[in-house]
Amino acid sequence: MTPDSKISKIQELVYEIRMSDVMKRDVFTVSPRTHMSVLRVILRENRISGTPVIDKGKLVGIISVEDFIKWLANREQDCPIGEKMTRNVQTLYADEPLTHAINKFEQHGFGRFIVVERQDKRLVGIVTKGDVIEGLLKKLEIDYYKEEEVCQFRVRHFFEDILADKVELLFEYDVVGHDFNRAGESASRVKTTLRRLGLHPQVVRRVAIATFEAEMNLIVYTDGGKICVRVEPHEIFVNVEDSGPGIPDVEKALQPGYSTAPEWVRELGFGAGMGLNNVQKCANKMDLRSTVGKGTQLSFYISIEEGAKNEIN
C-alpha cells in the first residue's frame, strides 16, 4: 500500500497539542437567573459569543449569541437565561488531543465547547474554532525553525558508521489499558526519539500519528499491550500486540467510522472508529491479525526514503 502523500505539519500537531494548550482559561460565566436582556450587555462588553451557565458552582448549560439572536428575533418577553440555554452541554477534556476537538466541531456543528478536567469535571476553560486555529498557528511558528534545523538524516550516518552485517535500533513501550490520563504518552516518546535520531520530519509525522492511533486502540479496547518500534537503515517497523478480547470482524473494523467502543468511552472523547484507517494512510504497508479471546497483532512499516520524498510545507 502506498501511503498518502500529504501528511502535513498541521496533521501532526493536532495529535500533539492538547485542549489545555489552546483553550481560554479566563472564562466569563453567568447564572441561569440572569435575564436575557442583560445577556446583550454581557456579550458585547466582554466581546464573547457565548458563555457557560453556572448554578451553585456546577455547569448547568451554555448560552450563545445565536440563542440571544433567536430570542430577539421572536420578540419574546424578557426571561431568565435558564429558559433559553442549552442544557445538554457537550464538553471536551483538558487533556484531549486537538484531533478529538476538531472531530467534535465537525460532528456537532457547534461554535464553542466547554473544557473540563477529566477527574472531577471542573470547568477550566472554553474553546472556539478560532482558538483552535490560533493555537495551531502559534505552535507552527515555534516549531518551524527547530524542525528544519534537525533534518540532517543523522540516523543514516549512524548506520553507516557501524561495522556489522545487520544493524537495527529497537524501542519497546508498555501501554496500560484504560489509562486515559496517559493516552498518547508512548507515541509522544516515539516521536521525540525519532526526532533526536535526525529522521526527516515527514517520516516522524507518519510514525507518530500511526503509533498514536495504535496506542489508543490498546487503551480503549484492551487491558494493555506492548508497542515495539524497530528502526533499520531504510525502514521503520512498528508492532503492536495485546492479549485482549480480539476483533470479531477484522474487515469491518478497517472501515472508516466503524467502532465498537462503548458509550462511556465515546463520552471521554475516544473511539471514533478512524484509528486503523489513519494508520493505513500513514503506512506503506499494514497487517492486522486478531483472534477472538486471544488478542490482536497490528504491524506496519514506513519507508524512510519514500516518507522523506513526500514532504510538504
Phi and psi in degrees as a GROMACS rama.xvg file:
@    title "Ramachandran Plot"
@    xaxis  label "Phi"
@    yaxis  label "Psi"
@TYPE xy
-90.4693  126.93  THR-2
-70.1471  157.895  PRO-3
-54.8221  140.024  ASP-4
-79.9042  -11.5439  SER-5
-122.231  95.4484  LYS-6
-115.755  98.6101  ILE-7
-85.1099  168.789  SER-8
-60.2465  -36.8986  LYS-9
-65.0284  -41.1929  ILE-10
-60.6239  -35.1368  GLN-11
-68.5271  -44.1223  GLU-12
-67.2371  -31.5516  LEU-13
-66.4998  -17.754  VAL-14
-89.0767  -26.1918  TYR-15
-87.9257  -42.1157  GLU-16
-77.133  138.462  ILE-17
-100.901  162.544  ARG-18
-58.2284  -36.09  MET-19
-62.8335  -19.6591  SER-20
-80.255  -22.234  ASP-21
-118.499  -16.5131  VAL-22
-70.4422  158.583  MET-23
-89.7378  123.796  LYS-24
-86.9374  -26.3549  ARG-25
-84.9935  88.4396  ASP-26
-98.5703  124.142  VAL-27
-85.7664  130.39  PHE-28
-122.068  161.408  THR-29
-131.008  164.729  VAL-30
-93.7939  149.854  SER-31
-64.767  -14.1958  PRO-32
-89.8643  -9.08383  ARG-33
-65.4654  139.256  THR-34
-84.2568  152.922  HIS-35
-59.8519  -32.663  MET-36
-65.3148  -28.2423  SER-37
-80.5885  -27.1833  VAL-38
-58.9197  -37.049  LEU-39
-54.7623  -48.0333  ARG-40
-66.181  -40.9412  VAL-41
-61.4294  -46.7063  ILE-42
-65.9306  -41.9087  LEU-43
-69.6404  -46.9914  ARG-44
-70.2463  -30.6869  GLU-45
-96.6789  -2.01955  ASN-46
52.1455  50.8119  ARG-47
-124.918  158.505  ILE-48
-109.23  5.66356  SER-49
177.21  159.736  GLY-50
-152.85  146.824  THR-51
-66.9486  152.881  PRO-52
-110.94  120.376  VAL-53
-116.478  133.738  ILE-54
-131.332  118.756  ASP-55
55.2883  40.8413  LYS-56
82.1333  -0.753313  GLY-57
-113.286  145.409  LYS-58
-74.4021  120.776  LEU-59
-117.915  -9.03529  VAL-60
175.529  -174.379  GLY-61
-143.983  140.698  ILE-62
-123.18  134.933  ILE-63
-121.602  168.607  SER-64
-65.1506  -28.827  VAL-65
-63.6242  -40.2203  GLU-66
-63.725  -39.7329  ASP-67
-66.2633  -44.0493  PHE-68
-62.6823  -41.0759  ILE-69
-62.7947  -43.1596  LYS-70
-63.5676  -41.5529  TRP-71
-66.4555  -42.0461  LEU-72
-66.0855  -32.1121  ALA-73
-81.7408  -4.77399  ASN-74
52.7587  43.6807  ARG-75
-80.9318  160.545  GLU-76
-68.8615  155.405  GLN-77
-61.2094  141.818  ASP-78
-154.269  164.911  CYS-79
-64.9879  149.649  PRO-80
-56.7324  -33.1301  ILE-81
-55.3577  -24.2738  GLY-82
-83.2363  -18.3058  GLU-83
-115.931  -9.74856  LYS-84
-72.8131  162.418  MET-85
-87.1516  122.204  THR-86
-89.1464  -36.2239  ARG-87
-83.9141  86.849  ASN-88
-86.8437  122.343  VAL-89
-82.8341  126.318  GLN-90
-118.924  164.591  THR-91
-119.389  155.739  LEU-92
-96.7752  145.867  TYR-93
-61.2142  -28.7905  ALA-94
-94.9066  5.71985  ASP-95
-71.9015  141.814  GLU-96
-69.0019  154.171  PRO-97
-59.9164  -29.2545  LEU-98
-59.2642  -34.0637  THR-99
-68.5162  -39.2314  HIS-100
-64.2261  -43.4465  ALA-101
-61.3067  -41.9682  ILE-102
-61.7252  -39.67  ASN-103
-72.2992  -35.4933  LYS-104
-60.2304  -42.8384  PHE-105
-70.2834  -39.3512  GLU-106
-68.2156  -43.971  GLN-107
-99.0859  -20.012  HIS-108
73.0516  19.6991  GLY-109
-78.8442  158.928  PHE-110
-94.1531  -14.0058  GLY-111
-158.395  158.437  ARG-112
-134.064  143.656  PHE-113
-80.1289  139.488  ILE-114
-111.085  129.464  VAL-115
-127.907  162.045  VAL-116
-75.4627  141.44  GLU-117
-66.0254  -37.9827  ARG-118
-71.1744  -51.1295  GLN-119
-115.604  5.0293  ASP-120
61.2308  21.7393  LYS-121
-71.6172  135.538  ARG-122
-68.2971  125.38  LEU-123
-125.799  -8.77099  VAL-124
-179.857  -178.708  GLY-125
-143.264  144.449  ILE-126
-135.395  137.826  VAL-127
-115.823  171.457  THR-128
-60.9016  -35.967  LYS-129
-63.1018  -37.7389  GLY-130
-64.6487  -38.6695  ASP-131
-62.1548  -47.6691  VAL-132
-63.2301  -44.4077  ILE-133
-61.7166  -42.3711  GLU-134
-63.8256  -40.1467  GLY-135
-65.2892  -42.7119  LEU-136
-63.9502  -40.0942  LEU-137
-64.7402  -42.8573  LYS-138
-66.8658  -37.8231  LYS-139
-61.4691  -41.7983  LEU-140
-64.643  -39.777  GLU-141
-70.3275  -41.2706  ILE-142
-85.1579  -17.0969  ASP-143
-56.6545  -56.3909  TYR-144
-71.9225  -33.9555  TYR-145
-59.626  -44.481  LYS-146
-67.497  -42.2192  GLU-147
-67.5708  -31.0639  GLU-148
-69.5539  -30.6149  GLU-149
-90.3699  -2.98207  VAL-150
-78.4395  74.8473  CYS-151
-124.837  8.25021  GLN-152
52.8484  44.1644  PHE-153
-61.2984  -30.2315  ARG-154
-63.4155  -35.0749  VAL-155
-64.4786  -43.5748  ARG-156
-67.5543  -32.0527  HIS-157
-60.1774  -47.8315  PHE-158
-66.6587  -37.5764  PHE-159
-67.1069  -28.5426  GLU-160
-81.7708  -12.7803  ASP-161
-94.8909  128.518  ILE-162
-92.2746  99.2677  LEU-163
-162.924  157.685  ALA-164
-71.8527  -29.4211  ASP-165
-148.594  133.052  LYS-166
-131.929  136.969  VAL-167
-151.862  151.947  GLU-168
-106.419  135.186  LEU-169
-125.173  128.308  LEU-170
-127.471  133.294  PHE-171
-122.286  143.851  GLU-172
-136.167  129.372  TYR-173
-93.5053  131.135  ASP-174
-115.558  128.722  VAL-175
-92.4387  126.157  VAL-176
-65.6631  142.68  GLY-177
65.161  12.4398  HIS-178
-93.2752  80.6051  ASP-179
-71.2132  -19.6124  PHE-180
-66.5985  -24.7338  ASN-181
-109.314  15.9586  ARG-182
-59.7454  127.094  ALA-183
89.0094  -1.62467  GLY-184
-65.2089  -44.4351  GLU-185
-65.103  -43.1053  SER-186
-61.538  -37.6861  ALA-187
-65.3903  -38.8268  SER-188
-67.8169  -38.9924  ARG-189
-60.826  -45.6955  VAL-190
-60.1549  -46.0043  LYS-191
-62.4158  -41.6663  THR-192
-62.9473  -46.1548  THR-193
-66.6695  -34.6434  LEU-194
-64.3107  -41.3916  ARG-195
-67.2693  -25.9644  ARG-196
-75.2341  -11.4147  LEU-197
85.2432  18.6489  GLY-198
-66.0338  152.48  LEU-199
-59.4814  139.342  HIS-200
-52.9544  -36.9966  PRO-201
-65.2196  -38.9291  GLN-202
-65.8794  -44.0342  VAL-203
-60.9677  -40.7214  VAL-204
-60.4244  -46.5253  ARG-205
-61.8322  -47.3994  ARG-206
-64.7336  -43.0566  VAL-207
-63.704  -44.7019  ALA-208
-67.3334  -46.0958  ILE-209
-63.7472  -41.2497  ALA-210
-67.9085  -37.3656  THR-211
-59.9943  -47.1167  PHE-212
-63.311  -40.5102  GLU-213
-65.6628  -40.4886  ALA-214
-63.0484  -41.1046  GLU-215
-64.2897  -35.2878  MET-216
-63.6473  -38.3824  ASN-217
-62.98  -43.2873  LEU-218
-70.0461  -40.7372  ILE-219
-74.9215  -43.9194  VAL-220
-106.372  -11.9682  TYR-221
-130.915  176.145  THR-222
-86.4484  2.70294  ASP-223
131.526  172.568  GLY-224
-172.631  -162.105  GLY-225
-132.178  138.392  LYS-226
-112.331  124.888  ILE-227
-117.744  122.647  CYS-228
-113.642  123.181  VAL-229
-117.649  119.435  ARG-230
-103.269  120.869  VAL-231
-114.606  173.101  GLU-232
-55.4778  -31.5981  PRO-233
-122.173  -13.2052  HIS-234
-139.457  161.12  GLU-235
-121.679  122.943  ILE-236
-107.825  135.353  PHE-237
-125.574  128.753  VAL-238
-123.56  129.621  ASN-239
-124.844  121.96  VAL-240
-128.327  147.667  GLU-241
-147.602  164.382  ASP-242
-113.498  39.8344  SER-243
-82.353  -158.405  GLY-244
-72.2923  -16.2864  PRO-245
83.2001  168.484  GLY-246
-111.061  116.607  ILE-247
-62.9432  -38.858  PRO-248
-132.225  94.8205  ASP-249
-63.4939  -41.5552  VAL-250
-60.9667  -41.9346  GLU-251
-69.3736  -36.1658  LYS-252
-63.8759  -23.7221  ALA-253
-83.7128  -6.58333  LEU-254
-77.2806  133.059  GLN-255
-58.1996  130.524  PRO-256
90.5374  -11.278  GLY-257
-78.3332  129.451  TYR-258
-149.968  140.809  SER-259
-108.887  14.6059  THR-260
-64.6652  134.213  ALA-261
-66.0473  164.55  PRO-262
-61.031  -36.1682  GLU-263
-65.6509  -30.6457  TRP-264
-71.5548  -40.6439  VAL-265
-63.3973  -36.4854  ARG-266
-65.3239  -25.1842  GLU-267
-81.5154  -5.39688  LEU-268
96.5243  13.8134  GLY-269
-121.541  173.358  PHE-270
77.4735  40.5249  GLY-271
-81.352  -10.5634  ALA-272
83.6251  18.1781  GLY-273
-112.182  0.785663  MET-274
-59.5696  -56.7407  GLY-275
-65.5833  -34.495  LEU-276
-64.1362  -38.4321  ASN-277
-69.6957  -33.8792  ASN-278
-62.3573  -44.6827  VAL-279
-59.7875  -38.5216  GLN-280
-66.1178  -30.0563  LYS-281
-88.8069  -27.6028  CYS-282
-93.718  154.413  ALA-283
-75.9934  -33.2178  ASN-284
-153.362  140.483  LYS-285
-133.959  141.906  MET-286
-132.324  132.282  ASP-287
-127.47  121.52  LEU-288
-128.963  135.33  ARG-289
-149.04  141.624  SER-290
-126.108  122.907  THR-291
-59.2219  129.017  VAL-292
86.9421  -9.30043  GLY-293
-117.96  -35.5241  LYS-294
136.56  -175.707  GLY-295
-134.322  144.513  THR-296
-127.143  119.472  GLN-297
-114.113  127.133  LEU-298
-134.642  145.931  SER-299
-154.519  158.229  PHE-300
-133.714  152.943  TYR-301
-130.693  125.876  ILE-302
-74.362  131.516  SER-303
-69.1158  -42.8592  ILE-304
-69.7407  -47.7263  GLU-305
-66.5719  -38.4482  GLU-306
-62.0357  -39.8491  GLY-307
-68.0781  -35.5658  ALA-308
-65.9659  -27.0593  LYS-309
-88.6903  11.5261  ASN-310
-61.8784  135.655  GLU-311
-129.59  157.185  ILE-312
